[in-house]
């Protein structure tokens, strides 16, 4: 077993080009909740666009794994967020608990399982986590990305445009700059030159500073960044004032 002990099997249709959402998800107004963001990147396509998931700021919850085994976990853990987020998005989820490790184990998402050294892992705010999903607790604004790949992979990060702590980005009426970073498992960030950025039907390649410029698309569209040997990144983008952008 690798150090990330957690299982979540998700059955969903991978989005061929990360289709645009109808609207940004609504955040919780409950003062006991912390609003966090979850997304899932498959081996070749985005499987769940970034969206709000509310987790309790404190306490525990008792859940059952796919074999019916009862487990008590932190209500604000990455595992708790994944369970809630996949359920809210109607994504089938299976997982198994290993008492000897006091942790879960991830085997497949969307019917895609491990292959050699590649399997399902997660990052929080693009940062590598050495602990299992039930042992990493979240605070408001944290972004969790589940991805298929090597545990110590380098991930792409859409650093700009960014809109507060919302799942997506909001841009004005004029051209906007996309800034892309690469983040290693040692949490070193550098500009990602030569990455392919797709926004709607437009495509551009990032320059030496990891940047590309686009004209805004009315309403809400999807921004996706890919590069060979890197884990892709996806983000919904809204134009300022579009009703779909309310979150």
C-alpha positions in Angstrom: 0.0 0.0 0.0 1.1 3.5 -0.7 0.9 6.1 2.1 -2.4 7.6 0.9 -4.8 5.1 2.5 -8.3 5.9 1.2 -10.7 4.4 -1.3 -13.2 6.3 -3.3 -14.8 4.7 -6.3 -16.7 7.2 -8.4 -18.9 6.4 -11.3 -19.4 9.4 -13.5 -18.9 10.4 -17.1 -15.5 12.1 -17.7 -16.0 15.4 -19.5 -14.2 15.3 -22.9 -13.1 18.9 -22.6 -14.4 19.8 -19.2 -17.8 21.1 -20.2 -19.0 24.4 -18.7 -21.2 24.2 -15.6 -24.7 25.7 -15.7 -23.7 27.9 -12.8 -21.3 28.1 -9.9 -22.3 26.0 -6.9 -23.8 27.9 -3.9 -21.8 28.3 -0.7 -23.3 27.4 2.7 -24.5 30.2 5.0 -24.5 28.0 8.1 -22.0 29.5 10.6 -21.0 26.0 11.7 -19.9 25.2 8.2 -16.6 25.8 6.4 -16.9 26.2 2.7 -14.3 24.3 0.8 -13.7 23.3 -2.9 -13.4 19.9 -4.4 -12.5 18.8 -8.0 -11.5 15.5 -9.6 -9.0 15.2 -12.5 -9.0 11.9 -14.3 -6.1 10.5 -16.4 -7.3 12.3 -19.6 -10.2 14.6 -18.6 -11.8 16.5 -15.8 -14.4 14.4 -14.0 -15.7 16.9 -11.5 -15.4 20.7 -11.9 -14.3 22.7 -8.9 -17.3 23.4 -6.7 -18.3 24.3 -3.1 -18.6 21.6 -0.5 -19.5 22.6 3.1 -17.8 20.7 5.9 -18.4 21.1 9.6 -15.8 23.3 11.3 -15.6 20.9 14.3 -16.7 17.5 15.5 -16.8 14.1 14.1 -19.2 12.0 11.9 -19.8 8.3 11.7 -19.8 6.8 8.3 -19.9 3.3 6.8 -17.5 2.0 4.2 -18.7 -0.1 1.2 -18.5 -3.2 3.3 -20.7 -1.7 6.0 -17.9 -1.1 8.5 -18.6 1.8 10.8 -15.9 4.4 11.1 -15.8 7.7 13.0 -13.8 10.4 11.2 -13.2 14.2 11.6 -16.1 16.1 10.1 -13.7 18.5 8.4 -11.3 15.9 7.0 -10.5 15.5 3.3 -12.2 12.1 3.5 -15.4 13.7 4.9 -15.3 16.3 2.2 -14.9 13.7 -0.5 -17.8 11.6 0.9 -20.1 14.7 1.1 -19.0 16.2 -2.2 -19.4 13.0 -4.3 -22.8 12.4 -2.7 -24.0 15.9 -3.4 -22.9 15.6 -7.0 -24.6 12.2 -7.4 -21.3 10.5 -7.9 -21.3 6.8 -6.8 -18.6 6.3 -4.2 -17.1 3.2 -2.6 -14.4 3.0 0.0 -12.8 0.5 2.3 -11.4 1.0 5.8 -8.2 -0.6 7.0 -8.2 -0.8 10.9 -4.5 -1.8 11.0 -3.6 1.5 9.4 -6.5 3.5 10.9 -7.1 4.9 7.4 -9.1 4.3 4.2 -7.7 3.3 0.8 -8.4 4.7 -2.6 -8.8 2.1 -5.3 -10.8 3.7 -8.2 -12.7 6.7 -9.3 -15.1 6.5 -12.2 -14.1 2.9 -12.8 -10.5 3.9 -13.2 -8.1 2.1 -10.8 -4.4 2.0 -10.1 -2.0 1.1 -12.9 1.5 0.4 -11.8 2.8 3.5 -9.9 -0.2 5.6 -10.9 -3.5 5.8 -9.0 -5.7 8.2 -7.0 -4.1 10.9 -4.9 -5.0 14.3 -3.6 -3.5 17.8 -3.0 -4.8 20.6 -0.8 -4.3 24.0 -2.3 -1.9 22.2 -4.8 0.3 21.2 -1.8 1.4 17.6 -1.4 0.0 15.9 1.7 2.0 13.1 3.4 -1.0 11.9 5.6 -4.1 9.9 4.7 -7.3 11.6 3.7 -8.9 11.1 7.1 -6.0 12.8 8.8 -5.9 16.0 6.9 -8.4 18.6 8.2 -9.7 21.5 6.1 -10.4 25.2 6.8 -12.7 27.6 4.9 -11.4 28.3 1.4 -9.3 25.1 1.1 -9.2 23.5 -2.4 -8.9 19.8 -2.7 -8.0 18.2 -6.0 -8.2 14.4 -6.4 -6.1 13.3 -9.4 -5.1 10.1 -11.1 -1.3 9.9 -11.4 1.8 9.3 -9.5 1.8 10.2 -5.8 4.8 12.5 -6.3 3.6 14.0 -9.6 4.0 17.7 -10.5 0.6 19.4 -10.7 -0.5 22.4 -12.7 -2.1 25.3 -10.8 -4.2 28.1 -12.3 -3.0 30.9 -10.2 -4.7 33.7 -12.0 -7.4 34.8 -12.7 -8.7 34.1 -9.2 -11.8 35.5 -7.5 -11.5 35.4 -3.7 -12.0 31.9 -2.5 -14.8 30.9 -4.9 -14.4 27.7 -6.9 -14.1 29.6 -10.2 -12.8 32.9 -11.5 -14.6 36.1 -12.5 -13.2 38.2 -15.3 -14.1 41.7 -16.5 -15.2 42.7 -20.0 -11.6 43.1 -21.4 -8.8 40.6 -22.2 -7.6 38.7 -19.2 -4.3 37.0 -18.4 -4.2 33.4 -17.2 -1.1 32.5 -15.1 -0.2 28.9 -14.7 2.3 27.4 -12.2 3.8 24.0 -11.7 3.9 22.6 -8.1 6.2 19.7 -7.3 5.6 17.2 -4.5 8.2 19.2 -2.5 5.8 22.2 -2.9 8.1 24.2 -5.1 6.2 26.6 -7.4 7.5 27.7 -10.8 5.9 29.3 -13.9 4.7 26.7 -16.3 6.0 27.6 -19.8 4.7 25.7 -22.8 1.4 24.6 -21.2 -1.7 24.3 -23.3 -4.6 26.5 -22.1 -8.1 25.9 -23.5 -10.9 28.4 -22.8 -14.1 27.7 -24.5 -13.0 27.0 -28.1 -9.9 29.2 -27.9 -6.5 27.6 -27.3 -3.1 29.3 -26.3 0.3 28.2 -25.1 1.8 29.8 -22.0 4.9 31.9 -22.4 8.1 31.8 -20.3 6.2 33.4 -17.4 3.5 30.8 -17.6 1.0 33.3 -19.0 -1.6 33.4 -21.8 -4.1 36.0 -22.7 -7.8 35.5 -23.7 -10.8 37.6 -24.6 -13.7 36.8 -22.2 -16.6 34.7 -23.2 -20.1 35.9 -22.1 -21.6 33.9 -19.3 -19.7 30.9 -17.8 -17.1 28.7 -19.6 -14.3 26.3 -18.6 -10.6 27.0 -18.4 -8.4 23.9 -18.7 -4.6 23.6 -18.6 -2.6 20.6 -19.7 1.0 19.7 -20.3 2.7 16.4 -20.9 4.0 14.8 -17.7 1.9 17.1 -15.5 -1.5 16.8 -13.7 -4.1 19.0 -15.5 -6.0 21.8 -13.8 -9.5 23.0 -14.6 -11.5 26.1 -13.4 -14.9 27.6 -14.3 -14.7 31.2 -15.5 -17.5 33.7 -15.5 -17.7 37.2 -17.0 -18.5 39.9 -14.5 -22.2 40.5 -13.9 -23.3 37.2 -15.5 -26.2 35.7 -13.4 -24.6 32.3 -13.6 -21.7 33.6 -11.6 -23.6 34.1 -8.4 -22.1 31.9 -5.7 
